Amino acid sequence: MPDHLVIGRVGRPHGIRGELTIDVRTDDPDLRFAPGTELATDPASSGPLTVQHARWHSGRLLVRFDGVDDRGQAEELRGTWLVVDPADILVTDDPDSYHDQQLVGLRAVTVAGEEIGTVAEVRHTGQDLLIISRPGRDEALVPFVAALVPEVDVPGGRLVIDPPEGLLDESP
């Protein structure tokens, strides 16, 4: 769905009453998964889905959709992408605020100009993390904070990382 923006992906069922874990891909999950919100899906045949309720449990977002009343129905939705129309995304005047889709695909370089890789994903798990894909190496996890990412140039297709010692080292 190239004309839609991903806000989450349905994970495995939680319990027997149709709740599902959601791999959150939005910076405002409480707004995007508010009760009554109707979400488009990819594949489109799985939706639209209307949020019945959402809650946080052990750092994971659990959502129940209208009409999904048991574990079997929930399992059928596993892997479904939850999407919204880009027109529904509020534009902010904050120059330091970015949507995930603006960051994914940017080249990552150090302040010294060394190529690191490409932003493959943004994870929102307590702290926003940039997942940097590095050819032939393990991915790098970089906290998305101004001290470590002093420059984001969306039109130029890159972001600059000022890594402290050890941040980009290979994992043992």
KOLSETI-455872 format. One line per field, with one value per residue (C-alpha): residue number from 1; residue in one letter; x, y, z. Coordinates in steps of 0.2 Angstrom, whole numbers, plus 5000, padded with zeros to 4 digits. Layout:
<atoms>
nr: c(NUM  ...)
rest: c(a  ...)
u: c(X  ...)
v: c(Y  ...)
w: c(Z  ...)
</atoms>
This chain:
<atoms>
nr: c(1  2  3  4  5  6  7  8  9  10  11  12  13  14  15  16  17  18  19  20  21  22  23  24  25  26  27  28  29  30  31  32  33  34  35  36  37  38  39  40  41  42  43  44  45  46  47  48  49  50  51  52  53  54  55  56  57  58  59  60  61  62  63  64  65  66  67  68  69  70  71  72  73  74  75  76  77  78  79  80  81  82  83  84  85  86  87  88  89  90  91  92  93  94  95  96  97  98  99  100  101  102  103  104  105  106  107  108  109  110  111  112  113  114  115  116  117  118  119  120  121  122  123  124  125  126  127  128  129  130  131  132  133  134  135  136  137  138  139  140  141  142  143  144  145  146  147  148  149  150  151  152  153  154  155  156  157  158  159  160  161  162  163  164  165  166  167  168  169  170  171  172)
rest: c(m  p  d  h  l  v  i  g  r  v  g  r  p  h  g  i  r  g  e  l  t  i  d  v  r  t  d  d  p  d  l  r  f  a  p  g  t  e  l  a  t  d  p  a  s  s  g  p  l  t  v  q  h  a  r  w  h  s  g  r  l  l  v  r  f  d  g  v  d  d  r  g  q  a  e  e  l  r  g  t  w  l  v  v  d  p  a  d  i  l  v  t  d  d  p  d  s  y  h  d  q  q  l  v  g  l  r  a  v  t  v  a  g  e  e  i  g  t  v  a  e  v  r  h  t  g  q  d  l  l  i  i  s  r  p  g  r  d  e  a  l  v  p  f  v  a  a  l  v  p  e  v  d  v  p  g  g  r  l  v  i  d  p  p  e  g  l  l  d  e  s  p)
u: c(5000  5012  4999  4997  5009  5012  5007  5009  5009  4998  5008  5003  4987  4987  4975  4959  4947  4954  4967  4982  5000  5005  5022  5020  5027  5020  5026  5008  5001  4988  4981  4982  4975  4961  4945  4933  4948  4945  4962  4965  4975  4987  4981  4965  4955  4959  4951  4946  4948  4940  4949  4938  4950  4969  4980  4999  5004  5023  5029  5018  5003  4988  4973  4956  4946  4928  4922  4938  4931  4943  4961  4957  4950  4965  4977  4970  4976  4994  5006  4993  5000  4989  4990  4983  4981  4996  4983  4978  4995  4996  5010  5020  5029  5043  5059  5065  5050  5050  5038  5046  5043  5054  5069  5068  5080  5091  5109  5118  5135  5147  5151  5168  5159  5161  5147  5138  5123  5105  5090  5080  5068  5063  5058  5047  5051  5053  5066  5066  5079  5086  5090  5104  5107  5125  5131  5140  5139  5127  5114  5117  5105  5106  5096  5087  5092  5100  5116  5119  5110  5114  5108  5094  5093  5078  5079  5097  5093  5105  5107  5123  5127  5140  5143  5151  5165  5159  5141  5145  5156  5151  5142  5152)
v: c(5000  5013  5027  5023  5024  5009  5012  4994  4976  4963  4951  4935  4933  4937  4926  4918  4932  4940  4952  4954  4961  4975  4979  4998  5009  5026  5039  5042  5024  5031  5042  5029  5015  5024  5015  5018  5021  5012  5006  5001  4985  4977  4966  4976  4960  4959  4975  4988  4985  4995  4997  4991  4994  4995  4993  4992  4976  4973  4986  4979  4986  4974  4978  4970  4974  4974  4956  4948  4938  4923  4917  4908  4924  4934  4922  4925  4943  4939  4948  4961  4978  4992  5008  5026  5038  5051  5065  5059  5062  5079  5090  5098  5114  5107  5105  5091  5080  5067  5053  5035  5035  5051  5042  5025  5024  5038  5035  5036  5044  5049  5067  5062  5057  5039  5029  5018  5011  5014  5017  5001  5004  5015  5006  5014  5003  5015  5025  5028  5018  5019  5002  5005  4991  4989  4978  4963  4968  4967  4980  4995  5001  5020  5029  5043  5058  5075  5071  5055  5061  5080  5082  5075  5080  5072  5082  5077  5059  5057  5059  5061  5051  5056  5039  5037  5025  5007  5011  5005  4991  4973  4963  4949)
w: c(5000  4994  4997  5015  5030  5042  5060  5066  5062  5070  5081  5090  5100  5118  5128  5122  5119  5103  5110  5099  5102  5090  5084  5085  5071  5076  5088  5094  5098  5110  5097  5083  5093  5102  5104  5090  5077  5061  5053  5035  5033  5021  5014  5012  5013  5032  5036  5040  5058  5072  5088  5103  5116  5118  5133  5138  5146  5150  5138  5124  5116  5116  5105  5103  5087  5084  5078  5084  5098  5100  5098  5081  5074  5081  5074  5056  5057  5062  5051  5045  5042  5050  5039  5038  5025  5024  5025  5042  5049  5057  5051  5065  5065  5076  5065  5076  5074  5061  5056  5054  5035  5034  5042  5035  5020  5025  5024  5041  5042  5056  5060  5052  5036  5037  5029  5042  5033  5030  5042  5041  5055  5069  5085  5099  5114  5129  5119  5100  5092  5074  5067  5055  5042  5038  5023  5029  5047  5062  5062  5073  5086  5089  5102  5092  5103  5098  5107  5096  5080  5079  5061  5051  5032  5025  5008  5007  5011  5026  5045  5055  5070  5083  5091  5108  5108  5107  5100  5082  5087  5082  5096  5103)
</atoms>
